[in-house]
Amino acid sequence: MSRGFSSEGPQGVLGGSIWDEPERWASAVDGSACEICVRGEPLGVVAERPTTWITSDTRTLSRGYLCVVAKRHVVEPFELVGDERAAFWEDVLVAAERLAALVRPVKVNYEIHGNSLAHLHAHVFARYRGDRFVGGPIDHRLELVENVPLEDLREALA
């Protein structure tokens, strides 16, 4: 079993269901119970930049997946300030650009949720003609598939 970024967050929690536990959600939002903050970094780091970590996993929802994770604990992108705000978005775009150069998708999709893991992170998904998400959004309930080798992602992001 892989222990990359897709393993982050409270287990068994689907987007938003943790909101029914106000104390648990509050400790996730303030960072005191944030798994990333408690550990000091997210799982599955494949590259590090001054303001973010770029993570992945060996098994993901799409072949060609990265997740850009803010180093400072915030929940919403608008909580970032000044240069940190610009750097986060630059890192998302750099990750996407290098992923696209590596796997040559038809399109790159971007998602920000934070419904269960209350630490700002942006998912970056490579999309392909005929992939299993055609006609709908990325479905996070589906079985994971083999990702691009992590070493290839590391090299592309170096």
Secondary structure, DSSP 8 states (H G I E B T S, - for coil): ---SGGG-S-TT--TTGGGGSHHHHHHHHSSTT-HHHHHTS-TTEEEE-SSEEEE--SEESSSSEEEEEESS--SSGGG--HHHHHHHHHHHHHHHHHHHHHH--SEEEEE---SSS-S-EEEEEEE-TT-TTTTS---TTS--EE-S-HHHHHHHH-
